[in-house]
Amino acid sequence: MLRYFISFVGLFITMYCNTALFAQQATKITPIDTLDVAQITFNEKSFDFGQVKEGEKLEHTFVFENKGTTPLVIKQVLTTCGCTVTQWSKTPIQPNEKGEITVKFDTKGKIGEHIKPITVVSNAYTPTAKLFIRTEVLKENQ
């Protein structure tokens, strides 16, 4: 019986110490607005071109701002196919400055509804962001 009591006390002390340590570490977490990081925010994260005729070349520019405290660097902007091409600000975007990502979509041979994701990879606190373009491509004779 004494053996069970000692085991129980040991388990209780271990759990109490772990809980106290976790609580101490949790109080050390710094809110994001006080961290020295870049933060990317977009005016819009999706754009709908509506209905367009096959063969049109569509273009839209997404505007973003660095709301962080260090320069923002766009490392990559990824698309899912060769029909979608991107251009972006290659120089670091300073805090409170704006940059642009231009997306071009070639509708040649792309009949029907299309939703194209664009993945932005940066040095921001949240390192990836998703943008979307949408369109419905109609046959040229419609």
Secondary structure as UniProt FT lines:
FT   HELIX           2..26
FT   TURN            27..28
FT   HELIX           32..34
FT   STRAND          40..42
FT   STRAND          46..53
FT   TURN            54..55
FT   STRAND          57..66
FT   STRAND          74..78
FT   TURN            82..83
FT   STRAND          84..88
FT   TURN            95..96
FT   STRAND          98..106
FT   TURN            108..109
FT   STRAND          112..122
FT   STRAND          128..138
FT   TURN            140..141
//
